[in-house]
Amino acid sequence: MAEPVSFQPGSEKTFYHPQKGADPPILEIDRFNLWYGEKQALFDNTITVEKGLVTALVGPSGCGKSTLLRSLNRMNDLIEGLRIAGEVRLDGQNIFDPQVDVIALRKRMGMVFQKPNPFPMSIFDNVAYPLKVDGVRDRNVLRETVERSLQAAALWEEVKDRLKDNALGMSGGQQQRLCIARAIAADPEVLLMDEPCSALDPLATSKIEDLINELRGRYTIIIVTHNMQQAARVSDNTVFMYLGRIIEYGKTDTIFTKPRNQRTQDYVTGRFG
Amino acid sequence: MRSSTISSSKRSVFETGCNLTAQGEPFVWSMAGGLAIGIFMIVAFLVLILWNGLVAFYPGPIRLLHLKNGRVMAGEPIRSELYRIDPQKLGQMSEEARRMVMDRGGYSRRWLYKTGNFDLYNDDYRWVDDDDIERMETPDDLVMVERREWGPFIGTIRMLKIDGKEISDPSEIVRRIDDEIQLACARFEAIRTIERDRIGDVNHRMEAARLALRKELMKPNVGAAEREAAQARHDQEMAEWKERYQVLEREVDARKAEDSRFRVVLADVEGRQKEMAISQIVRRIPANGLTTAGRLGVYADRWWELVSAEPREANTEGGIFPAIFGTFVMTMLMVVVVAPFGVMAALYLREYARQGLLVSSVRVCVNNLAGVPSIVYGVFGLGFFAYTVGGIVDSLLFAEKLPNPTFGTGGLLWSALTLALLTVPVVIVATEEALSAVPDSLREGSLACGASRWQTIKYVVLPKAMPGILTGLILAMARGAGEVAPLMLVGVVKLAPELPIDGNFPFLHLERSFMHLAFHIFDVGFQSRNSEAGKPMVFVTTLILVGMIAVLNATAIFVRNRLKRKYMTGHF
């Protein structure tokens, strides 16, 4: 496993054109490096994320996919001793620019976490949370947004009669869809999903996958997953990462059927990882 | 192939010898033993307090003792013990008595009798050996009279002198005495109300006028004309108040003169008489003639007096209302101070401060603060709060009262602050633990929604941590309410003339000294002239203190559980 990786990011060999979205790419990750203290975790990551499509980040544990994802909405700011180099541009603007308002950035980049993390409050208040921290107090606006978000997350029919109930009383799958609804309520452009199904049973997983397919086009989705079949099912483009480097990036079909890199092939066919 | 390996195993699952240490049995036993000892001690403590506290006020019978030496005495039996008779005394006893004692191994039983009548006997408890008693009666006409001064009187009521009319017929006395006591009590209360409230108010106004004049005179650059005007205003006010004072004084004198026409003559069992005003009687207990219901009535009456009245007889009798009130107000004040300080400090330490050497050392210091002896806090509170801060406050705001200190001496505020300082480590540690128990995923979820750090703390972290924080506050409250050593230095007194809350502006008088239950226990039990007389009071005060802490804790736990539910269902 420790053999040196010789692939240069961006080289013709491993980077072929991913499926194009309608508009110019929404996110450009440009020679992005990241260090935890002395240890470098990401090496010269360079990709563009297409608008309105679902991009899957796959790779073995510890390859840096979550780190990359959490860099995109600057969740990593909380970690002490973290250094970065390079740029991530959202609509052409570097998100690490000192003038960028992190709070505004996070409102444009919603995030769904590995474990469902509803707040200890009612279902309604959970979904309304992004608006409330924004200072929205108008009950009508709140109610409309909550309903729209819950419908978008395919949860409305299940919970519309118990919006005042505690969110912690829901099942795991429902909680995760609630978290997606909460992320949607902030009206983001990009949805970052960090292994959203790893804590769920197969039925709940398939519901979330259906939901991702529903949301395709409305939001740009970047999903980290360990589950190859899931990546194949839900994503348009796939990024394969290994030891902090992006090895291959292309159409999901291509990556899974005709990977150009031996390691990618080994990984997607289950020979390691 | 595999099955052959398994079947070849010769190990049996039916172990015959078992290794106790490996199974941890001795540790389980010692753990259970430790728990059992702990529970036993708590239960024994509670039973002791409850039993002694609850029986203290139940009136016992009054025995009339005819002693072998020809004397008579009367008293309420308190407790008995076996004791070894002094050989010298044994030598003086008759042959028959000595043989009896020797048969019992040199031991004899004696009872402690509460004889009362301190003004006649110079003591009010006496040990009497059972062997010294010729015979014993419990006559119905013996009464215990609780008095406002000199403690209880045990004997008979000989005569009522009402308005010069003498009533000495026993049945007539019994018929009238209770009504007369009630009337006398009303008269006594009326006099006291005038003395304390109305004359007290006049005194308060006169003091205020005097201070206003001094304040005026102390101002720099005051012209002679203004000085004279202030002096004139003061004189005029003073004259008015003095006039009112004299009116009130005359009224009190008149009422006292009227009261002194109602008198009672008591006699002890040996016939010594004692005459006094009826208004000196708190209650009359015909102990031997009482039914069980009557006894319970006396019992309830005594409890009511305890929780509602002020102390008398150097705190050994009467009520402890000022102490209950002082403890409650001080504890509440302490919680009001300690809660925001502790919680904010912990929030900063846990949520904002960069975790490093500095924060770790602050944390160690906070933990060590919890172990500092409380008397050290008392010394600090006196030196820093009372003398330094209080001195500055006095020189800035109450200069006209100097050299009499206002805030520059022990008082309610400084006591509350000292105890807040004492308990703040408990709150900080508990809050930090509660905060660190909030999963990071919640914080991340909130931040990812575009909430700021403060919003995350306010809406997600604090609600989630609130039950833990309240637990810390409950612990702090329980510790603070029972603490007495530092309070003795910074504001608790044996007998406070005024409550810390009254009708005069600004209603809550933070500078006043106050009474405290825990100090009351110490004072009555160990500082009074007659520890036997104070004993019931020590036990009931302990019971009330323990009960009060229990009630405060129960309330806080109730609030915590309510909050828990509320934050679980969640509103902004």
Chai-1 contact restraints between the chains, C-beta under 6 A:
chainA,res_idxA,chainB,res_idxB,connection_type,confidence,min_distance_angstrom,max_distance_angstrom,comment,restraint_id
A,I103,B,G450,contact,1.0,0.0,6.0,A-B,restraint_1
A,I103,B,S452,contact,1.0,0.0,6.0,A-B,restraint_2
A,R106,B,A448,contact,1.0,0.0,6.0,A-B,restraint_3
A,R106,B,G450,contact,1.0,0.0,6.0,A-B,restraint_4
A,K107,B,G450,contact,1.0,0.0,6.0,A-B,restraint_5
A,M111,B,A448,contact,1.0,0.0,6.0,A-B,restraint_6
A,F113,B,S441,contact,1.0,0.0,6.0,A-B,restraint_7
A,K115,B,S441,contact,1.0,0.0,6.0,A-B,restraint_8
A,N117,B,S441,contact,1.0,0.0,6.0,A-B,restraint_9
A,N117,B,L442,contact,1.0,0.0,6.0,A-B,restraint_10
A,N117,B,G445,contact,1.0,0.0,6.0,A-B,restraint_11
A,F119,B,V460,contact,1.0,0.0,6.0,A-B,restraint_12
A,P120,B,K464,contact,1.0,0.0,6.0,A-B,restraint_13
A,P120,B,Y567,contact,1.0,0.0,6.0,A-B,restraint_14
A,P120,B,M568,contact,1.0,0.0,6.0,A-B,restraint_15
A,M121,B,G570,contact,1.0,0.0,6.0,A-B,restraint_16
A,S122,B,T569,contact,1.0,0.0,6.0,A-B,restraint_17
A,S122,B,G570,contact,1.0,0.0,6.0,A-B,restraint_18
A,D125,B,G570,contact,1.0,0.0,6.0,A-B,restraint_19
A,Y129,B,C449,contact,1.0,0.0,6.0,A-B,restraint_20
A,P130,B,C449,contact,1.0,0.0,6.0,A-B,restraint_21
A,P130,B,G450,contact,1.0,0.0,6.0,A-B,restraint_22
A,V133,B,A451,contact,1.0,0.0,6.0,A-B,restraint_23
A,V133,B,Q455,contact,1.0,0.0,6.0,A-B,restraint_24
A,N166,B,M568,contact,1.0,0.0,6.0,A-B,restraint_25
A,N166,B,T569,contact,1.0,0.0,6.0,A-B,restraint_26
A,A186,B,G450,contact,1.0,0.0,6.0,A-B,restraint_27
